[in-house]
Amino acid sequence: MQVELHDIHKTFGPVYANKGLTLVVPSGMIQGILGENGAGKSTLMKILSGFIQADRGEIILNGKQVVIKSPADAIKHGIGMLHQDPLDFPPMQILDNFLIGHSGGIFPQKIKAKREFLNLAKEFGFSLDPNNYVDALTVGERQQLEIMRLLWLGVDVLILDEPTTGISAEQKKKLFETLRKLAAGGKTIIFVSHKLEDVGDLCARVAVLREGELVGSMEPPFDNEKLVEMMFGKVIVQPQLQTIKPGECVLEMRDVAIEDYRLKMSEINLEAYAGEVIGLAGMEGSGQSLFLKACAGLLRPVGGAVYVHNENMTGKVYRSFLQRGVAYLPASRLEEGLVPGLTLSEHFCLADGNTGFFIDRKQNLALTNTRIKDFNIHGLATTPVESLSGGNQQRALLALLKDKLSLILLEHPTRGLDIESAIYIWRKLKARCNDGTAIIFISSDLEEVLNYSDRILVFFSGRVSRPIRADKTNVEELGELIGGRGWTKLAT
């Protein structure tokens, strides 16, 4: 199906998200869309997929103008969108999620649906059990489920918004194989990303957006430096981050054992020092999130002890850890980190810990505007957090952190962020290290783990490596360990 977007305009209050955008995507093409956070990429795709409506402009499918008023409307026209955060229902079974949106009446034909589910899974090489529950799946597997659901509903145009954030290299490889297969079969793929290497590996053409406008397009071979300049209007230089001499021990884990219904880890020993950055690497679901939650008091260890500044914190709740200067930032920004429906000023009011009976609105507004300026958040004090771009939500999360912290625990701190935003986030984090804060973070991007860590822990199938100095390893060695190879050598 050929997709044409003509003169698309969209504003959110004073913010102009799309300014007269025109884009034509031929049938069977994998079209890349690049742009910095807040460039208007997601807004344009949400208009095409019916989640929001344009203020002005036309959508033309196979030469015929259409009006798309809702996601259900978009599905009827053959358009489906896979969002950065999969829109599924974790407490439900996979098969029940698969059936969502299907016009099967009150009593859907589950036996037939299950058979077709298994046929689709086999066709694309997905290992999904329809009787399993969604909350047991990794982000990559949830993406696979959503792709299957949209294909089963009959979409001819598949939109993917930042699909490679938070998934492993192996899962990305499987995703790209699937997308190439779909495009070869005549499906139109629109791939929204900020990652130049992903666009280069996958796309037949790329359009670049900046500040709501289409500033240019390019076909292979792609010139990455030119693309970056088109995205930001300037050349972006990766800064040389200074190594900070570690201080006192902030966190100590002694023979810690952690488990849930899928995974068990034992004999975890670690000392994290003030000013140090420790990166956690491994395929998703290998235990990094469990480890981080145990460091924050969000998961109680089944054995061993956790100390913060030499105080035994084993079994204590997150609030106790927070009082000792430990803060946790989750990967699910809107599900766990922020409160949809509340504005930025309301978030800063809550985080500020106002103990009075009444809120000093003037003081709160001043604090909010200061944080917005300091963290370069593209929004107003009255902006609801759910209307911010992913990068600005991440900046808001960081701005909510208290000034003096001993330890910050982060899940995918630059997930879904463009190059400039990622550099900005790490500059802010490293500034905290200068003030004596230790940082432990998870990332699926091995380059990020290597570039920003002092030491690295690798996770594989319930095993946790000894700390590895980042300047003594490389991407290839980490990749081997993540895949389960080279552990014997590591133990010597």
Secondary structure, 3 states (H helix, E strand, C coil): CCEEEEEEEEEECCEEEEEEEEEEECCCCEEEEEECCCCCHHHHHHHHCCCCCCCEEEEEECCEEECCCCHHHHHHCCEEEECCCCCCCCCCEHHHHHCCCCCCCCCCCHHHHHHHHHHHHHHHCCCCCCCCEHHHCCHHHHHHHHHHHHHHCCCCEEEEECCCCCCCHHHHHHHHHHHHHHHHCCCEEEEEECCHHHHHHHCCEEEEEECCEEEEEECCCCCHHHHHHHHHCCCCCCCCCCCCCCCCEEEEEEEEEEECCCCEEEEEEEEEECCCEEEEECCCCCCHHHHHHHHHCCCCCCEEEEEECCEECCCCCHHHHHHCCEEEECCCHHHHHCCCCCEHHHHHHHHCCCCCCCCCHHHHHHHHHHHHHHCCCCCCCCCEHHHCCHHHHHHHHHHHCCCCCCEEEEECCCCCCCHHHHHHHHHHHHHHHHCCCEEEEECCCHHHHHHHCCEEEEEECCEECCCEEHHHCCHHHHHHHHCCCCHHHHHC
